[in-house]
Amino acid sequence: MHITTIGNANATAANAPVRGSSTASAEAARIRNDVDAARNTALSALNNDRFRVMLEQITDPGASGALMTMGGDSQNGVGVDFDTALSRYAENSK
């Protein structure tokens, strides 16, 4: 999987002009900081190999079938005990 960023991934929100009172400018600065933090977190996740591998695994069409077998029997309301869940996880991880 190759991820390409479009546009300038630098702190674009920090370049936006601030207008109004000091309360509004403080709120705008907080929002800019939140946006920048979210952008940095997203870029970090996209460049993380473990995250990329996990994303490839969960988007694999075969994974949905494996996840369905982990679910409990919803018809009679009986859940899966911990040992059964571990057993099924081990079977599906091979």
Secondary structure in CASP SS format (residue, H / E / C, confidence):
PFRMAT SS
TARGET T0000
AUTHOR 0000-0000-0000
METHOD secondary structure of the structure
MODEL  1
M C 1.00
H C 1.00
I C 1.00
T C 1.00
T C 1.00
I C 1.00
G C 1.00
N C 1.00
A C 1.00
N C 1.00
A C 1.00
T C 1.00
A H 1.00
A H 1.00
N H 1.00
A C 1.00
P C 1.00
V C 1.00
R C 1.00
G C 1.00
S C 1.00
S H 1.00
T H 1.00
A H 1.00
S H 1.00
A H 1.00
E H 1.00
A H 1.00
A H 1.00
R H 1.00
I H 1.00
R H 1.00
N H 1.00
D H 1.00
V H 1.00
D H 1.00
A H 1.00
A H 1.00
R H 1.00
N H 1.00
T H 1.00
A H 1.00
L H 1.00
S H 1.00
A H 1.00
L H 1.00
N C 1.00
N C 1.00
D H 1.00
R H 1.00
F H 1.00
R H 1.00
V H 1.00
M H 1.00
L H 1.00
E H 1.00
Q H 1.00
I H 1.00
T C 1.00
D C 1.00
P H 1.00
G H 1.00
A H 1.00
S H 1.00
G H 1.00
A H 1.00
L H 1.00
M H 1.00
T H 1.00
M H 1.00
G C 1.00
G C 1.00
D E 1.00
S C 1.00
Q C 1.00
N C 1.00
G C 1.00
V E 1.00
G C 1.00
V C 1.00
D C 1.00
F H 1.00
D H 1.00
T H 1.00
A H 1.00
L H 1.00
S H 1.00
R H 1.00
Y H 1.00
A H 1.00
E H 1.00
N H 1.00
S H 1.00
K C 1.00
END
